[in-house]
Amino acid sequence: MATITTIIDIGSNSMRMVVFKKTSRFAFHQINESKSKVKISEGCYENNGNLQDIPMQRAFNALESFLKIAKNLKSRKILCVATSALRDAPNSKLFISRVKKELKLNIKVIDGSKEAYYGGVATLNLTACDNFTTVDIGGGSTEFAFIRDNNIVDTVSLKIGTVRIKELYFNNNDFEGAKDYIISQLEAINMKLTTIVGLGGSARALSRIILQNTNYPLDTLHGFKYKAKDNLEFFDKIVDADSNKELKKLGVEKDRYDTIKTGTFIFKTILEYFEVKTVITSGVGVREGVYLTDLLRTSNYKFPANFNISIRSLLDRFIDDSSQSSYLGNNVRKIFDSLVPLHKLDKKYSSILVMASKLQLIGLSLNFDKNEDHAFWYILNGLNYGFTHEDKILIAILTKFTKKSLPKQKDIEVFKTLLPSIEIIQWLSFMMTLNISLHVEFNKTKYEYKLDDNILNIISNQNQYLVQRALYKIKAPLDIELNLVKD
């Protein structure tokens, strides 16, 4: 597979392009994102579904610009897909032929089932949840992918979209007719939807407003979670807004004025019809799904077991010696296991410690001074896929407070709603600090640990003066004595 790959997604309302760069076999990171609200479907539902000249020209111009960007980024592979806009339009071949002839770009028109599947592949691999249903509201259609026990069990595409509903119903103020139509489409789904993952611009726009209105401590959409019932009344306010000025007061961004009311109307109807309890926001969708089906085509469209794309990508980019990170990860697990009788922490924290320890040294790539602070920000902004917000913040906090003294409540106050108790954090911080202190001479000694009451005997096969001195300064949550013993 090419090192740099471009994915273009032509939707009914917006056209988007993302460019990914591989760092190792399954790891990658995004290096560009471009968007143009070309509204290629504008006017088509009022004209027997046919694409109109002006919207098609806008889309052509945007594609031409996208290809220039891809070329400048030295992209060796370009995959372009089109969804409802082109698959529904009787005259779509005119546009597709022109693009192929003049821009030398092949557009692959995908059906609704494939569109839903791409969204499912993206969220399945990049979201920290095993049982959910994706809901991707587009301009002409809405796609559903049903994920159960980490597998896509079904997909559905319905003719519900922001542009479609606006032109057929909202422009005529026929809100009851719109709701009846949407529900008639939803009746085709015979599955329980307890947790949904919202894809697409409408779902993300709503999540962004909720995030800001609740003073959420993390400015990250992907993985943001909220209770559906707590926000239905707010959604009504958006739908009932009489002007763009009112929408602005509610927190709606200017580029969403034209679609947010219909998008919110569709989303709220889905939430109420299925009595959805939890909404998780996805920052990924069709484009990432197209990329992943290409990247993972030899592994059943899933990452290997125990593989995390974000951790691997950060290590690839910011760690020169991967063996050091592996060593730190393996050693901290031994420390955790040896201290179980004292800390009595849930086993899930062992995995958190391992991941934090592997990422401990990434801040050095920027500067040795305050490298723990650098690591904190790298993790907070780079550990996006496959983690809950709670786990991501905890990992970042642990790398920041790998110091001789224990963190205090005031140190974590800004994130307290997403973190475990300070007692748990202090235990984890202590084990992180002990781990990095045993590595102070950068040797890869295989330590053994034996707990005798409150004395942790650390058995080494060599003398280590600097390690010994470092251990004296570490503070523990309990009165624990650290004893380095040469075997």
N, C-alpha and C positions, 0 to 999 in steps of 0.2 A: 504494500500500500504506500502511496505517496507520502512524503514527509509533511507537506503542506497541502491541505485539501479544502476546497471551497464548496459550501452548500448554499444554494439559492432556493427560496421557497416563495412561489407566487400565489398569494392568497387573494380572496375577493376584495379585501380592503387594503391590506398592506403587502408590500414585497420586502422580504428580509434576506440578508446574506450574512453568514458566519464563516470565518476561516479558522481552521484548527491546525495546530502543529504537533506532530508526534514527538515524544521524547524517549520512548522505548516501545516495546512490542504492543502493549495495550494502553499506555499512558499518553495523554495529550493535554493541551491547554488551548484556550481560545486566544487568538491574536488580533481578531478584528470582528466587528459587528456593524453592519450598515442597514439602514431601514429607509423605506420611502413609502409614504401613504399614497399610492398611485390610484387606488379605488378603481381597479380595472373593471369591476362589476357595476360601476355606477350607471344607472339608467337601463340596465339590461332587463330587469324584472318587469319594467314597464314597456319593454319592446320585444316581447316574445322570447326573452332570454338571450337575445343577441348582444354581443359586446359592441360598444359604441366607439367611434373613431378616436375621439379625444382621449378617453381613458386608455385605449390601446396604445396611443402615442406616448402617453405618460409612462406606461409600463415599459415600452421599448426604450425610452430615454434612460430610465432607471437601470435597466439591464445593461445598457451600454456603459454606464458609469460603474456599475458593479464589476463588470469584466475588467475595466481599467485598474480598479483597486486590486483585484485578484492577481492580475499580471504583475503589478508593482510589488506585490508580496511574494512573487515567485511561486504561486500556486501551480502545482503540476497536475491537479485533478479538480475538475469542476462538475458537480452533480446538481442539476436543476430539476425541481419537481413543481408541479402545479396542481392545485386542489380544486375545490368546487367551482371556482370562477371559470376555468377552462373546460372542465369535464361536463359542465351543464350547458355551456353556450354552443348553439348550433354552428356558429361561424368561427369557432376557436381555431380551426385549422389555418385560417388566414393569418392570424397572429403567429402561430407556431412556425409556419412556413417562412414568414418574413424574418423571424429571429434566426432560424437555421441558415437562411440564405445570406443575410447581411451581417450577422454577428457570429456565425459559425458555432452556435450553441444549440444543443439538443435539449428540448424540454420534454420531460417525462410526465405525462398526465396520469396521476394516480387516482384510483377509485376511493370511495369513502372508507372501505374496509382497510385498505392499505394505509391510508392517512391515519386512521385510528391506531393501527398496529405500530406505526412509527412513533406515535406519541406514547404508546404503551412500552415500547422498547426503551425509549429515553427515560421514562420515569421509573421503570422497573430496575434499571441499572444505576440511576443517579439520584434516587430518592430513598430516604431511610424509612421504608414502610413495606410490608409484605402483602397486605390485603387492602385493596382500595380500587376505586374506579376513576379513570381519568375522564375529565369533561373538557373538551376543547371547542370553545365557541368561536367560530369563524364568521366571515361575512355572509357566506351562503349556506353553510352547514355546521352541524355540531357533531363531533365524534366522541364515542365512548369506547374505552378499552377496559375490560374487567380483569383485574389482577387478583388472583387467589393463591395463597401460599407461594408467592414469588414466581407465578407463572401466568401468562396471558391465556385466559380460558375462552374469551370471546371478544368480538369487536362489533360495534354498530355505528352506522352513520345515518343521521336524520337531517331532513331538509329544514333545519332551523338555523338561521344566521342573522347577524345584525343588519346587514344590507337588505336581505330578503324581507325580514319582518318590518323594517322601516318603510320600504317602498310599497309593500302590499297592505300594511295595516296602520302603522304609526302616522304616515303621511295623511291618512284619512281619519285620524283620531279614533280608530276602531280598536281599542285596547282589549275589549272583551273578545272580539273576534281573534285577536292575536293570541290571547291566552287559551282559547278553545283550540286553536290550530296547534299550538305548541303541545298541549296536553294530548291531543289526538296522535301526535307523533311519538310522544313519550310512552304511550300505551304499548308500543312495540317492544319495550324492555320489560322482561319478566324476572328481574334480579333485584335483590335488596342492596340499596346503596347507603351504607352507614358512614363510610369515609370516602370523600371524593378528593381527588387532586386536580386543582384548577389549572388548566393550560390556557394559553392565549392571552391576548391583550386585555380583554374585559376582566377576566378573573384576576390578573396581575394588578390592574388599575384599582380594583376594589380592595385588594389586599394591601396595596401601598397606602391607601387612604386610612384603612383600619389601623395599620401599623403606626402611622403618624399620629392618629387621634388617640391612641392608647399609650403614647410615650413608651413604646416598646424599646428595650435597651439595645437592640441589635438592628442595624440598618441593612438587613439582608432579606430579600423576598423569598428566595428559594428555600423551601423548608418551613416558612412561616405558617403557623397553625392557629386557627380560631374556631370557636363554636358557632355553628350556623345560626341557631336560634337567637343569639345575642345581637345579630346584625341585620335581621330581616326588616326591622323598623327603619333602620338607616337606609337600606336599599330602597324602601318605598319613597324616602325623601328625594333620592336621586331620580327615580322614575317620575315623580310628581313635579320636579323642578320646572319652572316656567321659562327660565332664561339661562343663558350662559353665565350671567352674573351670579345666579343662585348656585349653579354647578361649581363655580369657582369658590364660593363660600363653603361649600361642602367638601372642598379639597380636590376636586377633579382638575386634572391638567388640561391645558388648552387643546392639545392634540387629540384629546378624547371626547371633546364636546359632541362631535357628530355621531358617535356610536355608543357612548356610555349608557344612555337611557335604554336603548333596546338591548344592549348587552346585559345590563343589570336586570332588566325585565325577564329575559330568558333565564339567566342564572338563578334568580329568586324563584321563578316558577319551577325549575328543576329541584331546587333545595326543598321547597314545600311539598311538591308532588311525591318525592321519595322519602320525605322526613329525614333528610340528611342531618347527622349529628356534628361531624367534624369536617372542616375544609383545610386542606394542606395546599400551599401555593407552590407551583412549579416554575422554576426559571428556565426549564428546558421543554422541548416539544418536538415537533415534526423534524426540524433541521438536525437536532442532535440524534434523533431516531434514524434518519437517513445515514448519518455518519457512522453511528454505532452498528447498524446492520451491515455496513461495508467492513468496518474494523473487526467485528466479531463474527464474521460469516463462517469461520471454521470452529467456533466454540458455542454453537447453538444460540447465538445472539445474546450471550450473557458473559459477564466477566468471570474469570476463574474464581473458585471458592477462596475466601480469605484475601481477596484482592480489593484494594480501594484505589480508585483512579486519582483522587485528590492527593493522598499521601504519596503515591508513587510519582506523580507529576512534580510535587514539591521537592521530593528527594532527588529526582532526576535533574532538576534545574538548580538546586541550591546546596547540594551536598557533593563534595568532591570524592570522598571515600565512603562508599555505601556500606562497607564492612563495619565501619565504626558505628553507624546507626543500627545495624543488625545486632551488633554486640550489645549495645545499650538496651535495646528492646528485649533481648533474651535475658540479660542479667537482672533487669528490674522485675521480671516475672518471678525469678527465684527469690528476690527480696520480699515481694508481696506474699508469696506462698509461705515463706519462713516466719512471717510476722502475723499470720492469720489469727493465732490464739490471742493476740493483743489487740489488733485493729478491728477484727470481726466484720470486715467490710464485705459487701456483696461481690461475687466473683466478676460481675460486669466491670468493676473498677480495675481489675487486673488488665483487661483489654485496653481501657483508657490509658493506663500507665504505660503500656507497651507502645501505643501509638504516640503518646506525648514524648516518650524517651527517644523514639526513632527520629522525631522531628526536632529534638532538643538543640541540635547544632546548626540548624538552617540559618539562624540570625548571623552567624559568623560570615556568611557570604556577603553581607553588607558592611559590617564593621565589628571588630572584637569588642570595642567599648559598648556597653549596654546591649550586648548581643541577645540577652534574654528578652529585652523589650522589642527588638527587631523580630525575633522569632514569634512573639505574641501577635504582632501585626501581620506577619506573613500568614500565620495560621488563621487568624480571624478573617482575613480577606481571601485566602486561597483554599481553605479546607471546606469547599462548598458541596461536594457531591457525596451522597451516601451517609451523611451525618445529620442527626437532629441538631437544632440550635443549642440545646442544652449540652450535648456532648462536645460540640465544636468549641463553645466558650470554655468549658471545663479544661479541655486539652490546651487551649491558648493560655488560660490562667496558670496552669501547672508549669508550662515552660517559662512563663514570666517570673514566677516566684520560686524558681530553683535556686534558692539562696540559703545562707546559713541560718537565718532567722525564719520563723514561721509566719505565714500571712495572717493578717488580722481582718476582722469583719469590715473595717473601713476600707481595706484594700480591694474588696470585691463588691462594695455596696451598689455600684451602678448596674451590676449584672445579677444581683441577689435573687431576683424572681426566677432566674433560669438555672441557678446553681444549687447543689446540695448544701448541707449544713457546713458551717465553718470548721467543725470538728472533722468531718470527712475530708475536706480540702486540705486541712493541716496534715492529716495522715498521708495523703497522697503526695503533698509537697515534700514532706520529710523523706519519703521513699525515693522520690525523684532526686532530691539533693544528695542522699546517700549514694545513689547509683552514679551520679556524675562525679561525686567526690572520689569514688573508687576508681574512676577512670582518669583522674587528674594527671597521671603520668603517661597517659595515652598508650598503655599496654593492654593487651587483651587477656589478662589473667582470668582463669576459670575459678571463680570463687565458690566456696561452699559456705552455707549458713546453718548455724545451729543455735536455736533459742533455748536459753537456760534461765527460767524465770524471766527477769527483765534485762538479761544480758544477751545481746546478740553477738555470738562469736563468729567472726568473719575469717575464714580459713583461706590463706593464700600460700602459694608455693614459692614465694620470693619476698625479700625485704623491700618495703616501699616507704621511704621516709616521708615523701610529700603526702602520700595517701594517709599515713598515720597522723600527720599534723592536721590534715583537713578534717579527719573524723572527730578530733577533739572539739572543733568549733560548731558542729552541727547540733541544732536544738531539735528535740523530739516532742511529740504531743504528751508522752508519758515520761517517767524517769527511766529512760532506757540507756543502758551503757553499751557503747560500741567497742568491741574488743577485736583488734586485728591480730590474728595469730598466724605465724609462719609454720607451715607444715613441713 
